[in-house]
Amino acid sequence: MELGKQFSEKALKDFKLIDLAVENHDQQAFAELLQRYRKPVYHMILKMIRNVDDAEDLTIEAFAKAFKNLHKFKKDFTFSTWLFRIATNNTIDFIRKKRLDTMSLNTSFSDDNGESVNIDVQDKNLNPQEEAIKAQKIELVQLFVTKLPAKYQRLVKLRYFDELSYDEIAKELNAPLGTVKAQLHRARELMYDLVKGKKEHI
């Protein structure tokens, strides 16, 4: 931790939760970190891509990636800054891949002390790591998908691995669009529960 750097009470509490999660595999600590930041991460991603379904997908990816790498977190800055950077970069990869129009690739948020923090984002040029990034995302989701009930596994594979749209999944399964959305929402909730409660499997 940098000498003389002042962290808010919230940030210090995050550090304690991270220590419990990493050193003791404390399930409740993971759950609390998720609870603290799930909504802010989701709303930041939603501002970047303006699509509710994709924002939900990208939020769970961000937490899966962050929790998998939590042991690498250094207390040089707040957990929220680190988490938002992971979420932002993951979303940028998604934007690049989809070639989405977006307001701006530069993004910022307020940290625990109310100060504006800018996230450094690389330029829009596609890089050769796309396939590696996709493989990494699939690996993260595979950590969860085999633990889901069978009826959700195919849905999640079509959405995350085959990258079908909701309409395409509905056609593939010959199911109403509303049912597909509802079941994918439920599948994501179950995956969040796995992130929180089954850390030893991640």
Disulfide bonds with the S-S distance in Angstrom:
none
